[in-house]
Amino acid sequence: MSIDYSEKIPNNVDLSGNKTLQRALEHWQPHFLDWWREMGPNDFASSDVYLRTAVGVDAQGWASYGAVKMPDYRWGIFLADAIPDRRIGFGDSVGEPVWQQVPGEFRSQFRRLIVTQGDTEPASVEQQHLLGHTCPSLYDLRNLFQVNVEEGRHLWAMVYLLHAHFGRDGREEAEELLARHSGDADKPRILGTFNEPISDWLSFFCFTYFTDRDGKFQLKSLAESSFDPLARTCRFMLTEEAHHMFVGETGISRVVKRTLEVMKQLGTDEVQALRGQGVVDLPLLQRYLNFWFSSSLDLFGSEVSSNAASSFANGIKGRPDETTQYQDHVCADATYELTTPDGKGGLKQETVNLRNAMNEVLREAYVRDCEIGLKRWNMQIQKAGCDFRLKLPATRFRRSIGVWADVPTDPEGRIIAREEHARRLPEWLPTPADRAYVMSLMQRVTAPGKMAGWLAPPDRGINNLGLDYEYVRLG
């Protein structure tokens, strides 16, 4: 399905056929542009950036590439093609036709989910809006801006649903999405991870690997929804989201590669020697992985959740790949075994209804997906003859939500004394000195084809272009 770029708001939802909705969104559009100018990468407004823009929603040939000034980027509203005769795939109404409008009894649940998802999109732009000043290369700068404009478009995706299906409440929520700001003391973003500052590129790579991967799993769950406009919206968002995780995985891979090169040159893995050469030692990288992985785990919610059970039962939010990965789509009597702290420093087993454990099912799938990158990075390290291995901390470590909230554990998930936990946190998470060192590496490199010394060049350029292409022409 092609996208109409002749409209003020590019779309493939026949916006011109609904004048009331069109006027409401055209009223919101200048507020969005004001937000972008204030909270986006505003110091690069005059730069020509080699960006991809969606021109269709089918998986093949869906985007075109070209130089665009970011304020001129054509944000719009794009839904994946409808699946003919699509049926509800899970919950109590499995097999019935999907909904084109939100059933009245589920309005508040749907609105909360859409607002929460929508809130994360501008939040990440705000978190990253100063990163361009310390870019390690023009290639990386372009990738940052591609992520930024697509997060802006994902905000549009959620705002369209709010305007189209939730009346005045939806319009007010859409305004609030621009009123909250990442890290704001008075009006912060809804989810804690999206209030964390991202002031260096190592954090950016970790964020796009771990936190955007959480976004992938949330979108995959919503893509199963019985509310068909939401499902179609999320299916197309997933097409764009893949690039964000690619930026994270390859970014960390390039950090590892460069560190291994310097280790080989020096003949040592001694931390101070490596830092003397301006690279990221592997124990430091491990602490960053621990921080961002554990921050992202809370985004899935509590292990046992009546809200998750209700969302599944009512056909609002399914499991990722619900229709292809699972046999039982109702889960009325199925159970789930959960290991929880017993309050005395030990563990106990609990059996809960599977519907109540849907957040944990989602988190488990996320962890398995995160492991894929770890295996690739460790393969690099092993091939270089180094004994060090990167690993994910246990899902019990540094949790703020759920049964493990505020339970002191080490990264292996063992419950330890609170005093030992406090004493050893600097072993496991980035220290102020670590962060200061990483910031010292953030020297801007903008000559085409050149690369900062703390990471290796990528294997290839973008869209078959060379690494020496001027991906951003700085204005």
N, C-alpha and C positions, 0 to 999 in steps of 0.2 A: 504494500500500500504506500503510494507516494505521499509526500508532505507538501502542503500548499504554502510556499514561501511568499506568495503575493499578498498574503494577509498581514495585518499589523502584528498579530500574534500567529506565527506559523503553527499549523495544526493539521491533524488528520481525523478530527472529530466533528467536522462540519460546523464549526463554531459560528459561521455566518448564518446558519439556519436557526440559531437561537440568539436573537438580538439582545434579550435581557441578560443572558449569561455573558455574551460578548462584551456588552457595555460594562458589566461588573468587573470582568478581567482586565479590560482596557483602563478602568479606573485604578486597578491594583498595580498595573504595569509600571507607571512612573514611580510609585513608592518602591518597587523592587529595584529600579535603576538607581534611585537615590541611595538605597541600601548598598548596592554594588559599588557605587562610587565612593561611599564612605568606608565600608567594611571589607571590600574585596581588595585585590592587588592594585590599589588605586594609583600607585606611582608608576605603573606601566601602561596607563591608559592610551598613550600615543604610540606604543610599540606594535609592530606587525608581528603576529604570532601564527606559526604554521599549525592551524587547528583542524580537527576533523569536525564536520557538522553532519548530523543525521539528515538523510534525504529520503529515507524509506524505513520501514520497520521489519522487512524480512531479513533473515540472518545473512544473506549473501549480498554484497555490494550495497550495504545500507548507509554508507557514509561517503562524503567527499572531503577532500583536503585542500586547504589553501590558506594564504595569509589573511588574517582578520585582526582588526583592532578589537580588543575584548569588549569594550562598551558597545560595539556594533554587532556582537555575536547575536545570532537569531535564536534566542531561547523560545521554546514553544511547548506544545502539548501533543505528545505522541503516544498512542496506544498500539500494542501489538494487534495483529489481525484477530478478529473473533474466531473462535473454534465453533463450527456449526454444531448445533444441538448439544452444546456442552452441558454436562450434568454435574450436580454436587458430588464431590468425590470422597467426602468423609463426614463423620458426625451423625446426628440423629436424623437428618434429612437426606442421607446419601441416596443418589439415584434420581432425585427430583431435578427439574430444570434449575439452572443457576439464575440468580436475581440480576436484573438490570437496574433496579432501584433498591435502596437500603430498606429492609423491613423495619417498621417503626419501633418494634421492641428491641432492635439491635443498634439503633442509631448512636447511642452514647458509647457503646463498645467500639464501633467502627470509627467514630469521630476521634476517640482517644488514641487508637492505633495509628490513624492517618496523621494526626497532629504530632505524635511522638516521632514517627518516621520523618515527617516533614521538617521537624525541628532540628534533626541531625544534619540535614543537607546544608543550610546556610552556616550552621555552627562550624563545620570543618573549614569552610572558606574563611571564616573569621579567625579560626585558630592559626591558619597558614598565611595570613595576608601580608606578613612582613618577610616571608621566606625568600622571596625573589631577590632580596638584597644580598643574600649570601649563597647564591646558586653555585654549585660546583661546575656547571657547564651550561651552554645554551640548550643542549639536548635535555638536561634535567629541568631547566627553567621552563621549557615548552611543556614537558610532562606535568609539571606543577600546574601550569595554567590550563592544560586540558582537563585535569582533575577538577580544578576550580569551576570552569564554565559548566562542566557536566553536573557538578553538585548543584549549581544554580538551576540547571534545567530540571533536576530531580525535585527541587523545591517547587518549580512550576507544576510538575506532575501531581504533587500532593495538593497544591492550591487549587488546581482545576477540580479535583474530586471534592474538595471542601465547598467550593462555589457551586458546583453543578448539583450536589446531592444533599447539602446540609443547610440550605437557606441562610437566614440571617446569622445563625450560630456559626456556620461555616465561613461566612465573610469576616466575622469578628475574629475567628481563629486564624484566618489568613493574615489579618493585620498584625496579630500578636506574634506570628512567626518572624516578622521583621522588627518587632519591638524588643524581643529578648536578644541578648548578645552573649557570646562565649566568654565566661569568666567575669561577667558583670556582677558586682556585689549586690545590686538591687534586683535585677531581672536576668539571672543566668539562664543558660540553656537547661532543658528538662533533665537530661542524663549527665551524670557526673563526668564521664570520660570526655564529653564534648565541651567541658570547661577547663580541661588541662591545656596549658600553653604548649604550642609546638614551635619552639624557637630555634631548632637546629634540624638539619636534614637527616640525621640518624633517627631522630624522633619521627620525622615525616615518613621515612621508609618503614619504620615499625608500625606507625599509624595506618598507612595504606595496606600493609600486610595483615595486621591483626584486626584493626577496628573496621576497615572497609570490608573485611571478610565477615565480621559480624553482620554488617549491612547486607552482604550477599545472602546469608542464611535467613535474615528477617524477610528479605524480598522474596526468597524462594518459598517461604512459608505463606506469605501474603499472595504469591502468585497462584496458590492452590485455593484461594478464597472463593466462596460461593457468590460473592458480590463481584460480578464479571468485570465491570470497569476497573476495579482495583486490581484484579488478577491480571488483566491485560496491560495496565499501566506498569505493574511490577515486572512482567515478563520482558518488556522493552527496556526498563531500567537495568535489568541484569545484563543486557547486551553491552551497555555502556560501562557498568560497574567492573567488568572483567579487566579493563585496562588499569583501573586503580590498583587492583591487587598485583597486576603484572609490574607496575612501578615499584611496589613494595618488595616483591620477591626478588626482582632483578637488581634493585638498589642494594639490598642487603648482600646479595651474591657478589656484587662488585666490591663492596666493602671488604668482604672475606677474601676475595681474590687478591686485592691490593695488599692486605695485611700479610697474606701468605707469601707474596712476592718479596716483601721487605724482610720477613722472617728468613727466607732462603738466602737473601743477600747478606744479612747480618750473621746468619748461622746461629740464631738464638730466638727464643720466644719471651725473653725477659721484658717485662712490661715497660720499664723506664727506657730501655734501649729502643723499643718500638715507638714509644711516645716521642723520643728524641728525633725520630724520623717522620713524625707527623701522621701516623696511622692509628686506627682503632684496634687496640689489643682485643683478643677474643674474650677474655673475662669481662671486659667492659661491655662488649656487645651482648654478652649473656645477661648482664644486669639490665640493659635496655630491653631485651626480649622479655625478661621477667616482669618488668614494669608494665609494658604495654599489653602483654598477653593477659596478665592478671586484671588490669584495668578493663579490658574488653569482656572478660568473663561475666562481670556483673550485669552487662547489658542484656543478658538473657533472662534475668529475673530470678526469683526464688526457685529452689529445687521442687518444692511442693507449692502449687498455686491453684487456688479455686478460679482465678481469672483465666488461667491457661486452660483449665478443664472446661470452663464455660465457652471460651472461644472455639475450642475444638468441637464440643458438642453442638454448638449452634452454627457450625460451618463457616466461622469467621476467619480462622487462621489454622491451616493444616501443618503437617510436617513437611519438610523439604522433600520434593519428589514423592509426595504422598501416593499418587496413583500408580507409580512404577516400582517403588521400593518396598511396599508393605502389602500384606494379604488382608489383614483385619483393618478396615477403615472406620469401624464404629467404636471399638475399644471399650465397650460398655463394662465388660467383666475382666478385662486384662489387667495385670498388675505389674509393678516395677519394684525391683529391689534397690534400696537406697542405703548407703552407709552414712551415718550421721554421728556427731560427737555425743557422748553420753552425759556430758556435764561434769565428769569426774576425771577427765584427762584420757579417757578411753573412747572406744567406738562401739556402736550398736547397729544392728541391721533393722531396717523398717521396710515393711511391705505396704506400698501405697497403690491406689488406683492409677493406672497408666495415664488416664486423662489428666490427673493432677500433676503428673510428672513430665508433661510435654515440654516445659522449659528445659528440663534436664536432658531429654531426648535430643532437643535442638542443640544444646551445649555440647553433648557428646559428639554429634555429627560435626560440629564446628572444630572441636579439638582434633578429630581425625583428619580434617582438611588442613589444619595448621601444620600437622606433622609432615605433610608432603614437602613443604619448603625446607623444613629442618633436615630431612633426609638428603635433599639435594645439596644444601650447604655443607652438611657433614661429609658427603661424598667428595666435595672439593677438598676439605680439610684432610680427609683420609688419604686421598691421592697425593697430597703434598707431603705425606709422611709424618704428619703431626698427630699427636695422641689426643689432643683436646676434642671434645664433642659438645656441640650446642644442644640444649634440650629444653623442652617446655616444663615450667614448674607444674606441680599438681594443681588441680582445679580447686583445692582447698586453700591454697596459699593466697594471702592478702585479699580476702573477700570482705566486702562491705554489705552484701545482700545475701539473704538465705540462711540455711542452717549453719554455714561456716563463717558467718559474719562475726568479725572480731574474735575469732578463735585463733590463738597464736600457733602457727605451724611453720615448719621449714619448707623449702621448695619441693621436698620429696613428699610433703603432705603429712609428716609426723607432727603430732601435737607436742609442743615443747613449753617450758615455763615462760611466762610472760617476760621475765627479766632477761632470759637468754634470747628471746625473740627480739627484744628492743636492742640488745647489745650486738646482735649479728645482722640486723637489717642492712648495715653498710656493705656486708659481703654479698648481699642478694639484690640490692636495688641501687640505681645510680646515686652517688654521693654528690654534694655540692662541688667537690673537687673534680669528679668525673664530668659533670655538666660543664664546668668552667673549661676543662681541657677540650671537650668536644666543641664548645663554642669557639675556642681558639683556632680550631681547624677550619671554621666556616669563613674562608676567604673567597670572595666572589671571583669567578672566572667567566669571562664573556667573549673571549676570542674564539671564533668558529673552530671546532675540532680540538680545542684544548680542554684539559680536565684537571680538576683539583687533585692534589697529591694523595688524598686519603681514600680515594676509590678508583677502581679500574674503569677504563672505557667500557661501554656496552658492547655486546657482540655485533650489533648492527644498528643502523639508523632507523628512522621512522618512514614507513610507507616506501621502502626501497631507496630512500635517499642516503647519502653518505654521512658519516659522522662529522664531516667538516662542513656540512650544510648550515647556513645561517637560520636556524629554526626560530629565533627571535631577533628581529631587527629593532634594536633599542632606539626609541624615539628621543 
